[in-house]
C-alpha cells in the first residue's frame, strides 16, 4: 500500500516504514504528524482524490531536523571574465511514516 501526499508545494510517494526528508517544519523529535492532503491511495485499487481524498490521513513521527550538504552553484561565461559562485544548505525535517489510513 502506498499514498501520494502533498506538503510544502511538493508531492511525495510514501509507504509505511518509509523515512522521508521534508522541508523544515520546526517540530521536536518524537512529535506525531498528520498529513491530511492525500492525493491518491493504492491498496490494491487506486483511489484518486479531486483534489484530496475525504477522510484519508497519513501519520508520521518526527525523527530529527538537520541540514544537508552544501550545494555549490557556479556560473561562468567564457572569455568574459565573469563568474559567480554561490551555494546553500537545505534545512530538512526527517519523518518516518507510521500509518496510512484511507
Phi and psi restraints in degrees (range 20) as a CNS / XPLOR table:
assign (resid 1 and name C) (resid 2 and name N)
       (resid 2 and name CA) (resid 2 and name C) 1.0 -138.9 20.0 2
assign (resid 2 and name N) (resid 2 and name CA)
       (resid 2 and name C) (resid 3 and name N) 1.0 164.5 20.0 2
assign (resid 2 and name C) (resid 3 and name N)
       (resid 3 and name CA) (resid 3 and name C) 1.0 -138.6 20.0 2
assign (resid 3 and name N) (resid 3 and name CA)
       (resid 3 and name C) (resid 4 and name N) 1.0 154.8 20.0 2
assign (resid 3 and name C) (resid 4 and name N)
       (resid 4 and name CA) (resid 4 and name C) 1.0 -113.9 20.0 2
assign (resid 4 and name N) (resid 4 and name CA)
       (resid 4 and name C) (resid 5 and name N) 1.0 119.5 20.0 2
assign (resid 4 and name C) (resid 5 and name N)
       (resid 5 and name CA) (resid 5 and name C) 1.0 -117.9 20.0 2
assign (resid 5 and name N) (resid 5 and name CA)
       (resid 5 and name C) (resid 6 and name N) 1.0 160.6 20.0 2
assign (resid 5 and name C) (resid 6 and name N)
       (resid 6 and name CA) (resid 6 and name C) 1.0 -115.8 20.0 2
assign (resid 6 and name N) (resid 6 and name CA)
       (resid 6 and name C) (resid 7 and name N) 1.0 133.4 20.0 2
assign (resid 6 and name C) (resid 7 and name N)
       (resid 7 and name CA) (resid 7 and name C) 1.0 -153.3 20.0 2
assign (resid 7 and name N) (resid 7 and name CA)
       (resid 7 and name C) (resid 8 and name N) 1.0 124.4 20.0 2
assign (resid 7 and name C) (resid 8 and name N)
       (resid 8 and name CA) (resid 8 and name C) 1.0 64.5 20.0 2
assign (resid 8 and name N) (resid 8 and name CA)
       (resid 8 and name C) (resid 9 and name N) 1.0 32.9 20.0 2
assign (resid 8 and name C) (resid 9 and name N)
       (resid 9 and name CA) (resid 9 and name C) 1.0 78.9 20.0 2
assign (resid 9 and name N) (resid 9 and name CA)
       (resid 9 and name C) (resid 10 and name N) 1.0 5.8 20.0 2
assign (resid 9 and name C) (resid 10 and name N)
       (resid 10 and name CA) (resid 10 and name C) 1.0 -121.0 20.0 2
assign (resid 10 and name N) (resid 10 and name CA)
       (resid 10 and name C) (resid 11 and name N) 1.0 156.8 20.0 2
assign (resid 10 and name C) (resid 11 and name N)
       (resid 11 and name CA) (resid 11 and name C) 1.0 -113.0 20.0 2
assign (resid 11 and name N) (resid 11 and name CA)
       (resid 11 and name C) (resid 12 and name N) 1.0 139.1 20.0 2
assign (resid 11 and name C) (resid 12 and name N)
       (resid 12 and name CA) (resid 12 and name C) 1.0 -129.4 20.0 2
assign (resid 12 and name N) (resid 12 and name CA)
       (resid 12 and name C) (resid 13 and name N) 1.0 137.0 20.0 2
assign (resid 12 and name C) (resid 13 and name N)
       (resid 13 and name CA) (resid 13 and name C) 1.0 -94.9 20.0 2
assign (resid 13 and name N) (resid 13 and name CA)
       (resid 13 and name C) (resid 14 and name N) 1.0 120.2 20.0 2
assign (resid 13 and name C) (resid 14 and name N)
       (resid 14 and name CA) (resid 14 and name C) 1.0 -127.6 20.0 2
assign (resid 14 and name N) (resid 14 and name CA)
       (resid 14 and name C) (resid 15 and name N) 1.0 150.8 20.0 2
assign (resid 14 and name C) (resid 15 and name N)
       (resid 15 and name CA) (resid 15 and name C) 1.0 -127.5 20.0 2
assign (resid 15 and name N) (resid 15 and name CA)
       (resid 15 and name C) (resid 16 and name N) 1.0 163.4 20.0 2
assign (resid 15 and name C) (resid 16 and name N)
       (resid 16 and name CA) (resid 16 and name C) 1.0 -63.2 20.0 2
assign (resid 16 and name N) (resid 16 and name CA)
       (resid 16 and name C) (resid 17 and name N) 1.0 133.5 20.0 2
assign (resid 16 and name C) (resid 17 and name N)
       (resid 17 and name CA) (resid 17 and name C) 1.0 92.7 20.0 2
assign (resid 17 and name N) (resid 17 and name CA)
       (resid 17 and name C) (resid 18 and name N) 1.0 -10.9 20.0 2
assign (resid 17 and name C) (resid 18 and name N)
       (resid 18 and name CA) (resid 18 and name C) 1.0 -68.6 20.0 2
assign (resid 18 and name N) (resid 18 and name CA)
       (resid 18 and name C) (resid 19 and name N) 1.0 148.8 20.0 2
assign (resid 18 and name C) (resid 19 and name N)
       (resid 19 and name CA) (resid 19 and name C) 1.0 -115.0 20.0 2
assign (resid 19 and name N) (resid 19 and name CA)
       (resid 19 and name C) (resid 20 and name N) 1.0 117.5 20.0 2
assign (resid 19 and name C) (resid 20 and name N)
       (resid 20 and name CA) (resid 20 and name C) 1.0 -120.1 20.0 2
assign (resid 20 and name N) (resid 20 and name CA)
       (resid 20 and name C) (resid 21 and name N) 1.0 141.1 20.0 2
assign (resid 20 and name C) (resid 21 and name N)
       (resid 21 and name CA) (resid 21 and name C) 1.0 -98.4 20.0 2
assign (resid 21 and name N) (resid 21 and name CA)
       (resid 21 and name C) (resid 22 and name N) 1.0 110.8 20.0 2
assign (resid 21 and name C) (resid 22 and name N)
       (resid 22 and name CA) (resid 22 and name C) 1.0 -97.1 20.0 2
assign (resid 22 and name N) (resid 22 and name CA)
       (resid 22 and name C) (resid 23 and name N) 1.0 166.7 20.0 2
assign (resid 22 and name C) (resid 23 and name N)
       (resid 23 and name CA) (resid 23 and name C) 1.0 -61.1 20.0 2
assign (resid 23 and name N) (resid 23 and name CA)
       (resid 23 and name C) (resid 24 and name N) 1.0 155.3 20.0 2
assign (resid 23 and name C) (resid 24 and name N)
       (resid 24 and name CA) (resid 24 and name C) 1.0 -56.0 20.0 2
assign (resid 24 and name N) (resid 24 and name CA)
       (resid 24 and name C) (resid 25 and name N) 1.0 130.6 20.0 2
assign (resid 24 and name C) (resid 25 and name N)
       (resid 25 and name CA) (resid 25 and name C) 1.0 -112.7 20.0 2
assign (resid 25 and name N) (resid 25 and name CA)
       (resid 25 and name C) (resid 26 and name N) 1.0 -10.8 20.0 2
assign (resid 25 and name C) (resid 26 and name N)
       (resid 26 and name CA) (resid 26 and name C) 1.0 70.2 20.0 2
assign (resid 26 and name N) (resid 26 and name CA)
       (resid 26 and name C) (resid 27 and name N) 1.0 42.9 20.0 2
assign (resid 26 and name C) (resid 27 and name N)
       (resid 27 and name CA) (resid 27 and name C) 1.0 -115.1 20.0 2
assign (resid 27 and name N) (resid 27 and name CA)
       (resid 27 and name C) (resid 28 and name N) 1.0 153.6 20.0 2
assign (resid 27 and name C) (resid 28 and name N)
       (resid 28 and name CA) (resid 28 and name C) 1.0 -80.5 20.0 2
assign (resid 28 and name N) (resid 28 and name CA)
       (resid 28 and name C) (resid 29 and name N) 1.0 152.9 20.0 2
assign (resid 28 and name C) (resid 29 and name N)
       (resid 29 and name CA) (resid 29 and name C) 1.0 -59.7 20.0 2
assign (resid 29 and name N) (resid 29 and name CA)
       (resid 29 and name C) (resid 30 and name N) 1.0 150.3 20.0 2
assign (resid 29 and name C) (resid 30 and name N)
       (resid 30 and name CA) (resid 30 and name C) 1.0 71.0 20.0 2
assign (resid 30 and name N) (resid 30 and name CA)
       (resid 30 and name C) (resid 31 and name N) 1.0 11.3 20.0 2
assign (resid 30 and name C) (resid 31 and name N)
       (resid 31 and name CA) (resid 31 and name C) 1.0 -80.6 20.0 2
assign (resid 31 and name N) (resid 31 and name CA)
       (resid 31 and name C) (resid 32 and name N) 1.0 139.7 20.0 2
assign (resid 31 and name C) (resid 32 and name N)
       (resid 32 and name CA) (resid 32 and name C) 1.0 -83.1 20.0 2
assign (resid 32 and name N) (resid 32 and name CA)
       (resid 32 and name C) (resid 33 and name N) 1.0 139.7 20.0 2
assign (resid 32 and name C) (resid 33 and name N)
       (resid 33 and name CA) (resid 33 and name C) 1.0 -129.1 20.0 2
assign (resid 33 and name N) (resid 33 and name CA)
       (resid 33 and name C) (resid 34 and name N) 1.0 140.5 20.0 2
assign (resid 33 and name C) (resid 34 and name N)
       (resid 34 and name CA) (resid 34 and name C) 1.0 -120.4 20.0 2
assign (resid 34 and name N) (resid 34 and name CA)
       (resid 34 and name C) (resid 35 and name N) 1.0 132.7 20.0 2
assign (resid 34 and name C) (resid 35 and name N)
       (resid 35 and name CA) (resid 35 and name C) 1.0 -108.2 20.0 2
assign (resid 35 and name N) (resid 35 and name CA)
       (resid 35 and name C) (resid 36 and name N) 1.0 113.1 20.0 2
assign (resid 35 and name C) (resid 36 and name N)
       (resid 36 and name CA) (resid 36 and name C) 1.0 -97.9 20.0 2
assign (resid 36 and name N) (resid 36 and name CA)
       (resid 36 and name C) (resid 37 and name N) 1.0 -9.6 20.0 2
assign (resid 36 and name C) (resid 37 and name N)
       (resid 37 and name CA) (resid 37 and name C) 1.0 -89.3 20.0 2
assign (resid 37 and name N) (resid 37 and name CA)
       (resid 37 and name C) (resid 38 and name N) 1.0 74.9 20.0 2
assign (resid 37 and name C) (resid 38 and name N)
       (resid 38 and name CA) (resid 38 and name C) 1.0 -96.4 20.0 2
assign (resid 38 and name N) (resid 38 and name CA)
       (resid 38 and name C) (resid 39 and name N) 1.0 118.5 20.0 2
assign (resid 38 and name C) (resid 39 and name N)
       (resid 39 and name CA) (resid 39 and name C) 1.0 -86.3 20.0 2
assign (resid 39 and name N) (resid 39 and name CA)
       (resid 39 and name C) (resid 40 and name N) 1.0 -35.3 20.0 2
assign (resid 39 and name C) (resid 40 and name N)
       (resid 40 and name CA) (resid 40 and name C) 1.0 -156.6 20.0 2
assign (resid 40 and name N) (resid 40 and name CA)
       (resid 40 and name C) (resid 41 and name N) 1.0 150.0 20.0 2
assign (resid 40 and name C) (resid 41 and name N)
       (resid 41 and name CA) (resid 41 and name C) 1.0 -135.4 20.0 2
assign (resid 41 and name N) (resid 41 and name CA)
       (resid 41 and name C) (resid 42 and name N) 1.0 135.9 20.0 2
assign (resid 41 and name C) (resid 42 and name N)
       (resid 42 and name CA) (resid 42 and name C) 1.0 -121.9 20.0 2
assign (resid 42 and name N) (resid 42 and name CA)
       (resid 42 and name C) (resid 43 and name N) 1.0 108.2 20.0 2
assign (resid 42 and name C) (resid 43 and name N)
       (resid 43 and name CA) (resid 43 and name C) 1.0 -124.1 20.0 2
assign (resid 43 and name N) (resid 43 and name CA)
       (resid 43 and name C) (resid 44 and name N) 1.0 50.2 20.0 2
assign (resid 43 and name C) (resid 44 and name N)
       (resid 44 and name CA) (resid 44 and name C) 1.0 98.3 20.0 2
assign (resid 44 and name N) (resid 44 and name CA)
       (resid 44 and name C) (resid 45 and name N) 1.0 -30.2 20.0 2
assign (resid 44 and name C) (resid 45 and name N)
       (resid 45 and name CA) (resid 45 and name C) 1.0 -132.6 20.0 2
assign (resid 45 and name N) (resid 45 and name CA)
       (resid 45 and name C) (resid 46 and name N) 1.0 128.3 20.0 2
assign (resid 45 and name C) (resid 46 and name N)
       (resid 46 and name CA) (resid 46 and name C) 1.0 -77.9 20.0 2
assign (resid 46 and name N) (resid 46 and name CA)
       (resid 46 and name C) (resid 47 and name N) 1.0 124.7 20.0 2
assign (resid 46 and name C) (resid 47 and name N)
       (resid 47 and name CA) (resid 47 and name C) 1.0 -113.8 20.0 2
assign (resid 47 and name N) (resid 47 and name CA)
       (resid 47 and name C) (resid 48 and name N) 1.0 124.4 20.0 2
assign (resid 47 and name C) (resid 48 and name N)
       (resid 48 and name CA) (resid 48 and name C) 1.0 -115.9 20.0 2
assign (resid 48 and name N) (resid 48 and name CA)
       (resid 48 and name C) (resid 49 and name N) 1.0 132.6 20.0 2
assign (resid 48 and name C) (resid 49 and name N)
       (resid 49 and name CA) (resid 49 and name C) 1.0 -86.1 20.0 2
assign (resid 49 and name N) (resid 49 and name CA)
       (resid 49 and name C) (resid 50 and name N) 1.0 168.9 20.0 2
assign (resid 49 and name C) (resid 50 and name N)
       (resid 50 and name CA) (resid 50 and name C) 1.0 -136.5 20.0 2
assign (resid 50 and name N) (resid 50 and name CA)
       (resid 50 and name C) (resid 51 and name N) 1.0 81.5 20.0 2
assign (resid 50 and name C) (resid 51 and name N)
       (resid 51 and name CA) (resid 51 and name C) 1.0 -85.9 20.0 2
assign (resid 51 and name N) (resid 51 and name CA)
       (resid 51 and name C) (resid 52 and name N) 1.0 -20.7 20.0 2
assign (resid 51 and name C) (resid 52 and name N)
       (resid 52 and name CA) (resid 52 and name C) 1.0 -119.8 20.0 2
assign (resid 52 and name N) (resid 52 and name CA)
       (resid 52 and name C) (resid 53 and name N) 1.0 158.0 20.0 2
assign (resid 52 and name C) (resid 53 and name N)
       (resid 53 and name CA) (resid 53 and name C) 1.0 -85.5 20.0 2
assign (resid 53 and name N) (resid 53 and name CA)
       (resid 53 and name C) (resid 54 and name N) 1.0 126.4 20.0 2
assign (resid 53 and name C) (resid 54 and name N)
       (resid 54 and name CA) (resid 54 and name C) 1.0 -64.6 20.0 2
assign (resid 54 and name N) (resid 54 and name CA)
       (resid 54 and name C) (resid 55 and name N) 1.0 128.4 20.0 2
assign (resid 54 and name C) (resid 55 and name N)
       (resid 55 and name CA) (resid 55 and name C) 1.0 78.9 20.0 2
assign (resid 55 and name N) (resid 55 and name CA)
       (resid 55 and name C) (resid 56 and name N) 1.0 -4.7 20.0 2
assign (resid 55 and name C) (resid 56 and name N)
       (resid 56 and name CA) (resid 56 and name C) 1.0 -80.5 20.0 2
assign (resid 56 and name N) (resid 56 and name CA)
       (resid 56 and name C) (resid 57 and name N) 1.0 137.4 20.0 2
assign (resid 56 and name C) (resid 57 and name N)
       (resid 57 and name CA) (resid 57 and name C) 1.0 -138.8 20.0 2
assign (resid 57 and name N) (resid 57 and name CA)
       (resid 57 and name C) (resid 58 and name N) 1.0 136.3 20.0 2
assign (resid 57 and name C) (resid 58 and name N)
       (resid 58 and name CA) (resid 58 and name C) 1.0 -110.9 20.0 2
assign (resid 58 and name N) (resid 58 and name CA)
       (resid 58 and name C) (resid 59 and name N) 1.0 125.9 20.0 2
assign (resid 58 and name C) (resid 59 and name N)
       (resid 59 and name CA) (resid 59 and name C) 1.0 -105.6 20.0 2
assign (resid 59 and name N) (resid 59 and name CA)
       (resid 59 and name C) (resid 60 and name N) 1.0 146.6 20.0 2
assign (resid 59 and name C) (resid 60 and name N)
       (resid 60 and name CA) (resid 60 and name C) 1.0 -148.4 20.0 2
assign (resid 60 and name N) (resid 60 and name CA)
       (resid 60 and name C) (resid 61 and name N) 1.0 172.1 20.0 2
assign (resid 60 and name C) (resid 61 and name N)
       (resid 61 and name CA) (resid 61 and name C) 1.0 -132.7 20.0 2
assign (resid 61 and name N) (resid 61 and name CA)
       (resid 61 and name C) (resid 62 and name N) 1.0 132.0 20.0 2
assign (resid 61 and name C) (resid 62 and name N)
       (resid 62 and name CA) (resid 62 and name C) 1.0 -70.8 20.0 2
assign (resid 62 and name N) (resid 62 and name CA)
       (resid 62 and name C) (resid 63 and name N) 1.0 128.5 20.0 2
assign (resid 62 and name C) (resid 63 and name N)
       (resid 63 and name CA) (resid 63 and name C) 1.0 -90.9 20.0 2
assign (resid 63 and name N) (resid 63 and name CA)
       (resid 63 and name C) (resid 64 and name N) 1.0 -56.1 20.0 2
assign (resid 63 and name C) (resid 64 and name N)
       (resid 64 and name CA) (resid 64 and name C) 1.0 -165.4 20.0 2
assign (resid 64 and name N) (resid 64 and name CA)
       (resid 64 and name C) (resid 65 and name N) 1.0 174.4 20.0 2
assign (resid 64 and name C) (resid 65 and name N)
       (resid 65 and name CA) (resid 65 and name C) 1.0 -121.3 20.0 2
assign (resid 65 and name N) (resid 65 and name CA)
       (resid 65 and name C) (resid 66 and name N) 1.0 154.2 20.0 2
assign (resid 65 and name C) (resid 66 and name N)
       (resid 66 and name CA) (resid 66 and name C) 1.0 -170.1 20.0 2
assign (resid 66 and name N) (resid 66 and name CA)
       (resid 66 and name C) (resid 67 and name N) 1.0 -166.0 20.0 2
assign (resid 66 and name C) (resid 67 and name N)
       (resid 67 and name CA) (resid 67 and name C) 1.0 -131.6 20.0 2
assign (resid 67 and name N) (resid 67 and name CA)
       (resid 67 and name C) (resid 68 and name N) 1.0 140.6 20.0 2
assign (resid 67 and name C) (resid 68 and name N)
       (resid 68 and name CA) (resid 68 and name C) 1.0 -78.9 20.0 2
assign (resid 68 and name N) (resid 68 and name CA)
       (resid 68 and name C) (resid 69 and name N) 1.0 175.9 20.0 2
assign (resid 68 and name C) (resid 69 and name N)
       (resid 69 and name CA) (resid 69 and name C) 1.0 -65.8 20.0 2
assign (resid 69 and name N) (resid 69 and name CA)
       (resid 69 and name C) (resid 70 and name N) 1.0 155.5 20.0 2
assign (resid 69 and name C) (resid 70 and name N)
       (resid 70 and name CA) (resid 70 and name C) 1.0 -69.0 20.0 2
assign (resid 70 and name N) (resid 70 and name CA)
       (resid 70 and name C) (resid 71 and name N) 1.0 136.5 20.0 2
assign (resid 70 and name C) (resid 71 and name N)
       (resid 71 and name CA) (resid 71 and name C) 1.0 -103.2 20.0 2
assign (resid 71 and name N) (resid 71 and name CA)
       (resid 71 and name C) (resid 72 and name N) 1.0 127.3 20.0 2
assign (resid 71 and name C) (resid 72 and name N)
       (resid 72 and name CA) (resid 72 and name C) 1.0 -102.6 20.0 2
assign (resid 72 and name N) (resid 72 and name CA)
       (resid 72 and name C) (resid 73 and name N) 1.0 128.3 20.0 2
assign (resid 72 and name C) (resid 73 and name N)
       (resid 73 and name CA) (resid 73 and name C) 1.0 -110.2 20.0 2
assign (resid 73 and name N) (resid 73 and name CA)
       (resid 73 and name C) (resid 74 and name N) 1.0 117.8 20.0 2
assign (resid 73 and name C) (resid 74 and name N)
       (resid 74 and name CA) (resid 74 and name C) 1.0 -124.8 20.0 2
assign (resid 74 and name N) (resid 74 and name CA)
       (resid 74 and name C) (resid 75 and name N) 1.0 121.5 20.0 2
assign (resid 74 and name C) (resid 75 and name N)
       (resid 75 and name CA) (resid 75 and name C) 1.0 -116.6 20.0 2
assign (resid 75 and name N) (resid 75 and name CA)
       (resid 75 and name C) (resid 76 and name N) 1.0 136.0 20.0 2
assign (resid 75 and name C) (resid 76 and name N)
       (resid 76 and name CA) (resid 76 and name C) 1.0 -141.8 20.0 2
assign (resid 76 and name N) (resid 76 and name CA)
       (resid 76 and name C) (resid 77 and name N) 1.0 135.2 20.0 2
assign (resid 76 and name C) (resid 77 and name N)
       (resid 77 and name CA) (resid 77 and name C) 1.0 -108.4 20.0 2
assign (resid 77 and name N) (resid 77 and name CA)
       (resid 77 and name C) (resid 78 and name N) 1.0 114.5 20.0 2
assign (resid 77 and name C) (resid 78 and name N)
       (resid 78 and name CA) (resid 78 and name C) 1.0 -65.8 20.0 2
assign (resid 78 and name N) (resid 78 and name CA)
       (resid 78 and name C) (resid 79 and name N) 1.0 144.3 20.0 2
assign (resid 78 and name C) (resid 79 and name N)
       (resid 79 and name CA) (resid 79 and name C) 1.0 62.3 20.0 2
assign (resid 79 and name N) (resid 79 and name CA)
       (resid 79 and name C) (resid 80 and name N) 1.0 15.5 20.0 2
assign (resid 79 and name C) (resid 80 and name N)
       (resid 80 and name CA) (resid 80 and name C) 1.0 -117.2 20.0 2
assign (resid 80 and name N) (resid 80 and name CA)
       (resid 80 and name C) (resid 81 and name N) 1.0 -1.2 20.0 2
assign (resid 80 and name C) (resid 81 and name N)
       (resid 81 and name CA) (resid 81 and name C) 1.0 53.6 20.0 2
assign (resid 81 and name N) (resid 81 and name CA)
       (resid 81 and name C) (resid 82 and name N) 1.0 43.4 20.0 2
assign (resid 81 and name C) (resid 82 and name N)
       (resid 82 and name CA) (resid 82 and name C) 1.0 -128.4 20.0 2
assign (resid 82 and name N) (resid 82 and name CA)
       (resid 82 and name C) (resid 83 and name N) 1.0 118.9 20.0 2
assign (resid 82 and name C) (resid 83 and name N)
       (resid 83 and name CA) (resid 83 and name C) 1.0 -149.0 20.0 2
assign (resid 83 and name N) (resid 83 and name CA)
       (resid 83 and name C) (resid 84 and name N) 1.0 148.1 20.0 2
assign (resid 83 and name C) (resid 84 and name N)
       (resid 84 and name CA) (resid 84 and name C) 1.0 -135.2 20.0 2
assign (resid 84 and name N) (resid 84 and name CA)
       (resid 84 and name C) (resid 85 and name N) 1.0 129.0 20.0 2
assign (resid 84 and name C) (resid 85 and name N)
       (resid 85 and name CA) (resid 85 and name C) 1.0 -120.8 20.0 2
assign (resid 85 and name N) (resid 85 and name CA)
       (resid 85 and name C) (resid 86 and name N) 1.0 121.0 20.0 2
assign (resid 85 and name C) (resid 86 and name N)
       (resid 86 and name CA) (resid 86 and name C) 1.0 -135.0 20.0 2
assign (resid 86 and name N) (resid 86 and name CA)
       (resid 86 and name C) (resid 87 and name N) 1.0 163.7 20.0 2
assign (resid 86 and name C) (resid 87 and name N)
       (resid 87 and name CA) (resid 87 and name C) 1.0 -163.3 20.0 2
assign (resid 87 and name N) (resid 87 and name CA)
       (resid 87 and name C) (resid 88 and name N) 1.0 166.3 20.0 2
assign (resid 87 and name C) (resid 88 and name N)
       (resid 88 and name CA) (resid 88 and name C) 1.0 -157.3 20.0 2
assign (resid 88 and name N) (resid 88 and name CA)
       (resid 88 and name C) (resid 89 and name N) 1.0 162.3 20.0 2
assign (resid 88 and name C) (resid 89 and name N)
       (resid 89 and name CA) (resid 89 and name C) 1.0 -121.5 20.0 2
assign (resid 89 and name N) (resid 89 and name CA)
       (resid 89 and name C) (resid 90 and name N) 1.0 126.7 20.0 2
assign (resid 89 and name C) (resid 90 and name N)
       (resid 90 and name CA) (resid 90 and name C) 1.0 -81.3 20.0 2
assign (resid 90 and name N) (resid 90 and name CA)
       (resid 90 and name C) (resid 91 and name N) 1.0 133.0 20.0 2
assign (resid 90 and name C) (resid 91 and name N)
       (resid 91 and name CA) (resid 91 and name C) 1.0 -84.5 20.0 2
assign (resid 91 and name N) (resid 91 and name CA)
       (resid 91 and name C) (resid 92 and name N) 1.0 140.5 20.0 2
assign (resid 91 and name C) (resid 92 and name N)
       (resid 92 and name CA) (resid 92 and name C) 1.0 -140.8 20.0 2
assign (resid 92 and name N) (resid 92 and name CA)
       (resid 92 and name C) (resid 93 and name N) 1.0 161.3 20.0 2
assign (resid 92 and name C) (resid 93 and name N)
       (resid 93 and name CA) (resid 93 and name C) 1.0 -120.9 20.0 2
assign (resid 93 and name N) (resid 93 and name CA)
       (resid 93 and name C) (resid 94 and name N) 1.0 122.2 20.0 2
assign (resid 93 and name C) (resid 94 and name N)
       (resid 94 and name CA) (resid 94 and name C) 1.0 -91.7 20.0 2
assign (resid 94 and name N) (resid 94 and name CA)
       (resid 94 and name C) (resid 95 and name N) 1.0 123.7 20.0 2
assign (resid 94 and name C) (resid 95 and name N)
       (resid 95 and name CA) (resid 95 and name C) 1.0 -126.4 20.0 2
assign (resid 95 and name N) (resid 95 and name CA)
       (resid 95 and name C) (resid 96 and name N) 1.0 137.5 20.0 2
assign (resid 95 and name C) (resid 96 and name N)
       (resid 96 and name CA) (resid 96 and name C) 1.0 -99.6 20.0 2
assign (resid 96 and name N) (resid 96 and name CA)
       (resid 96 and name C) (resid 97 and name N) 1.0 127.2 20.0 2
assign (resid 96 and name C) (resid 97 and name N)
       (resid 97 and name CA) (resid 97 and name C) 1.0 -78.6 20.0 2
assign (resid 97 and name N) (resid 97 and name CA)
       (resid 97 and name C) (resid 98 and name N) 1.0 122.7 20.0 2
assign (resid 97 and name C) (resid 98 and name N)
       (resid 98 and name CA) (resid 98 and name C) 1.0 -102.2 20.0 2
assign (resid 98 and name N) (resid 98 and name CA)
       (resid 98 and name C) (resid 99 and name N) 1.0 -33.7 20.0 2
assign (resid 98 and name C) (resid 99 and name N)
       (resid 99 and name CA) (resid 99 and name C) 1.0 -154.2 20.0 2
assign (resid 99 and name N) (resid 99 and name CA)
       (resid 99 and name C) (resid 100 and name N) 1.0 148.6 20.0 2
assign (resid 99 and name C) (resid 100 and name N)
       (resid 100 and name CA) (resid 100 and name C) 1.0 -122.0 20.0 2
assign (resid 100 and name N) (resid 100 and name CA)
       (resid 100 and name C) (resid 101 and name N) 1.0 114.5 20.0 2
assign (resid 100 and name C) (resid 101 and name N)
       (resid 101 and name CA) (resid 101 and name C) 1.0 -110.9 20.0 2
assign (resid 101 and name N) (resid 101 and name CA)
       (resid 101 and name C) (resid 102 and name N) 1.0 108.3 20.0 2
